[in-house]
Amino acid sequence: MDPLCDALIEEGIITAEQLQEIKDGKRAGSVVLEILDTLSVDEEKIVSVFTNRFGIGRAVLSDILPEALEGYSEKSAFKYMSIPFDRDGGLLKVAMVDPLNFNTLQDISFLTGLSVIPYAATRGEILQAVNTCYEISSELSTVLDRIEAYDEDSIGLLNDNPHSAAEVFQTGGRMDVSGEGTLSAPAIKLVNLLFNEATGCRASDIHIEPGQKKVDVRFRIDGVLKTHMEVPKWLHSALVSRIKIMSKLDISNRKTPQDGSIKISVKGNPVDLRVSTLPTHLGEKVVIRLLNPERGDLELRDGGIDDEEYGRLKRSFSQPQGMILVTGPTGSGKTTTLHGVLKELNSHETNIVTIEDPVEYELEGITQVQVNEKAGLNFANSLRSILRQDPDIVMVGEIRDKETAEIAFRASMTGHLVLSTLHTNDTASTVTRLLDIGIEPTLVASSLLSIVAQRLVRVNCKHCLEGYRPDDGVFSLVPGINSNARFVKGMGCKRCNGTGYNGRTAVFEILDISPAIKKLILNTAPESQIKMQAAQEGMKTLFEAAAEKVYQGITTIEEVLRVISIDGPGEKTCPVCNTQYTGSDCPCSESSQEDDCSACGKRLDLNWKFCPYCGKTRKPYKIPEIQSLMRVLVVDDEPGLLKMVEIALRPLTLDIYTAQNGREAIEKAFTIKPNLIITDINMPVMDGFEMIKNLRSQVNTMFIPIIILSSRDAAEDMLKGFTYGTDDYVTKPFDYPELQARVKRLLYRTYG
């Protein structure tokens, strides 16, 4: 009896009698396959025999290299119940049901002309890999047709080093490198096709996302992700390797994130590509940001700013010193606005220096510095050095910490005009954010000139524009909208790829720092008072500015709801307790918030101890004690999702706060002390897993109940979430009643 049969009997997988019976009726082939066809046995136990008894490696078939399959047909895979999955020079790694079958090893070696290294795998794993790798779907046929049809000469490499270019592009600087031995020609052409089509449809990002059986390629167009094509799984490794080679990344490193860049020309137009890779359990995900250097030629007036807003902003950036902040979430056009301001300020008489991460648009006549964290060149260090370069105007790409903020604010007080960005929801919350990170109120009040909050909304396609009536449910979500106005939207055509939108425009909320606003900042007044004062001074909120564009037919109510958070209908904010209420009276007080002098009848500030008009003393207003609501912090980088969760939780009468990344959420957890946190997983700056891990490691936050609300429904993600300390896990899209029930249950279980 051979060693394999002895091992199978000793492990209890099969008896000697069963083995003899199988041998008596055995056809030519593998004993292992005969056992699997005849008996009901656990395949994993057989694999364990090969790995433990005979030292054969366990095959991992989640990421099969396309070059490994060259010369090995689907018919051979089924015939020998095996599949090659990796190739190293003249060695071919093959996953087999029976890796000790010498005849099969000889046949495979003869077919491929390579030396075979056998690995063990179950029959189910091999069959799944065969179906995935050899399946040529109609979608793939379409992709291949597109690859053959596109013009290869439309894409070229931009590189200052021609020798380096020759190493990557071996056909005179073109993207086609079909002569490379390590990559398949379809993958090379597919990368070129993606770049060509992405620039053609004005995509800002390309997402290459591996799945179980296919790879999704999505483009972000006008701020919205849309699936562009599906690619077979077997092309994934070659696709990623091709992009890594072009961006000079380590193709052998698949376990750690990497960042790189590429400069290309598409139909004669230069395009900068910023590449980011991220290892996942299904392979590496790649995101490519497309930056068009020519967009640096855009004027400030081209971004959607109206005459009144432009005049208010110009008054601020015409000042010789001070600070102007542009706020909003990632991708809201902050950098474009700042570059538009810099273009207006640029002249031979001014020295302008910027610190950016990365440098997105090259501006003629302006010194631009790119942050390099690995070399120790961060925003704070760069800013210190720049201030020794005799600048008139400084732009700091982003204020991320207290150190950078303090240097920037002090620079704005010493004869420099400083421009920067911050991640906040609106203008009033920017002041709170600055105070929260530790900037002194006196520094903020004396330095700030204006704060600009902005969003980008999609523009109606003018080629398919028609009148329509929004749903009544939409009107109920939008307070103060004129339901009798004429509403239009794009119905979808070839020009807009059926979306109804073509391009984007900016919506602005500009807060000028007037003497009254400065006083509120010095007194660390709540956001609500700053908002009320700004409104009295004529500031248009983001929603009001967006509503004007709806009335003008530029965009739609649905698009405004997707991008901008809107307060509930008719809500006011009490200046005493900071509670939102409707009607004339705040629920925290028995009397109206209208407070007048009893002697002369003049309107008084609630904090005044005497009337400045007649001199009569008054009793200080006593802030009533009120029962606070449960506070819920919702964390997600999508404003539309934040709005959906807020709407879903309205019936529970909760105090809802929002954050757009894990770092911001941790800061708010210490200030607002939430009773519950609802968080997404995929977020910039700090993801949900890292945020939960951080919260659970600190005494002040370790007992806050947490619900993960994510579109990732894999068992591995759920297990990871519960391991880090989440109390519940809800998948998107979510059901409103279900989320309400889970929130109520968790709050009751925690607080009674």
Stockholm file with secondary structure:
# STOCKHOLM 1.0

chainA/1-752         MDPLCDALIEEGIITAEQLQEIKDGKRAGSVVLEILDTLSVDEEKIVSVFTNRFGIGRAVLSDILPEALEGYSEKSAFKYMSIPFDRDGGLLKVAMVDPLNFNTLQDISFLTGLSVIPYAATRGEILQAVNTCYEISSELSTVLDRIEAYDEDSIGLLNDNPHSAAEVFQTGGRMDVSGEGTLSAPAIKLVNLLFNEATGCRASDIHIEPGQKKVDVRFRIDGVLKTHMEVPKWLHSALVSRIKIMSKLDISNRKTPQDGSIKISVKGNPVDLRVSTLPTHLGEKVVIRLLNPERGDLELRDGGIDDEEYGRLKRSFSQPQGMILVTGPTGSGKTTTLHGVLKELNSHETNIVTIEDPVEYELEGITQVQVNEKAGLNFANSLRSILRQDPDIVMVGEIRDKETAEIAFRASMTGHLVLSTLHTNDTASTVTRLLDIGIEPTLVASSLLSIVAQRLVRVNCKHCLEGYRPDDGVFSLVPGINSNARFVKGMGCKRCNGTGYNGRTAVFEILDISPAIKKLILNTAPESQIKMQAAQEGMKTLFEAAAEKVYQGITTIEEVLRVISIDGPGEKTCPVCNTQYTGSDCPCSESSQEDDCSACGKRLDLNWKFCPYCGKTRKPYKIPEIQSLMRVLVVDDEPGLLKMVEIALRPLTLDIYTAQNGREAIEKAFTIKPNLIITDINMPVMDGFEMIKNLRSQVNTMFIPIIILSSRDAAEDMLKGFTYGTDDYVTKPFDYPELQARVKRLLYRTYG
#=GR chainA/1-752 SS CCHHHHHHHHTTSSCHHHHHHHHHTCCSSCHHHHHHHHSCCCHHHHHHIIIIISCCCBCCCSSCCGGGGTTCCHHHHHHHTEEEEEEETTEEEEEESCTTCHHHHHHHHHHHTSEEEEEECCHHHHHHHHHHHHCCCHHHHHHHHHHHHSCGGGEEECCSCHHHHHHHCTTTTBSCCTTCSSSCHHHHHHHHHHHHHHHHTTEEEEEEEECSSEEEEEEEETTEEEEEEEEEGGGHHHHHHHHHHHTTCCTTCCSSCEEEEEEEEETTEEEEEEEEEEEETTEEEEEEEEECGGGGGCCGGGGTCCHHHHHHHHHHHTSSSEEEEEECSTTSSHHHHHHHHHHHHCCTTCCEEEEESSCCSCCTTCEEEECBGGGTBCHHHHHHHHTTSCCSEEEESCCCSHHHHHHHHHHHTTTCEEEEEECCSSHHHHHHHHHHTTCCHHHHHHHEEEEEEEEEEEEECTTSEEEECCCHHHHHHSTTCCTTSCEEEECCCGGGTTSSEEEEEEEEEEEECCHHHHHHHHTTCCHHHHHHHHHHTTCCCHHHHHHHHHHTTSSCHHHHHHHSCCCCTTCEECTTTCCEECSSSCTTCSSCSCCBCTTTCCBCCTTCSBCTTTCCBCCCCCCCCCCCCCEEEEECSCHHHHHHHHHHHGGGCCEEEEESSHHHHHHHHHHHCCSEEEECSCCSSSCHHHHHHHHHTSTTTTTSCEEEEESCCCHHHHHHHHHHTCSEEEESSCCHHHHHHHHHHHHHHHHC
#=GC SS_cons         CCHHHHHHHHTTSSCHHHHHHHHHTCCSSCHHHHHHHHSCCCHHHHHHIIIIISCCCBCCCSSCCGGGGTTCCHHHHHHHTEEEEEEETTEEEEEESCTTCHHHHHHHHHHHTSEEEEEECCHHHHHHHHHHHHCCCHHHHHHHHHHHHSCGGGEEECCSCHHHHHHHCTTTTBSCCTTCSSSCHHHHHHHHHHHHHHHHTTEEEEEEEECSSEEEEEEEETTEEEEEEEEEGGGHHHHHHHHHHHTTCCTTCCSSCEEEEEEEEETTEEEEEEEEEEEETTEEEEEEEEECGGGGGCCGGGGTCCHHHHHHHHHHHTSSSEEEEEECSTTSSHHHHHHHHHHHHCCTTCCEEEEESSCCSCCTTCEEEECBGGGTBCHHHHHHHHTTSCCSEEEESCCCSHHHHHHHHHHHTTTCEEEEEECCSSHHHHHHHHHHTTCCHHHHHHHEEEEEEEEEEEEECTTSEEEECCCHHHHHHSTTCCTTSCEEEECCCGGGTTSSEEEEEEEEEEEECCHHHHHHHHTTCCHHHHHHHHHHTTCCCHHHHHHHHHHTTSSCHHHHHHHSCCCCTTCEECTTTCCEECSSSCTTCSSCSCCBCTTTCCBCCTTCSBCTTTCCBCCCCCCCCCCCCCEEEEECSCHHHHHHHHHHHGGGCCEEEEESSHHHHHHHHHHHCCSEEEECSCCSSSCHHHHHHHHHTSTTTTTSCEEEEESCCCHHHHHHHHHHTCSEEEESSCCHHHHHHHHHHHHHHHHC
//
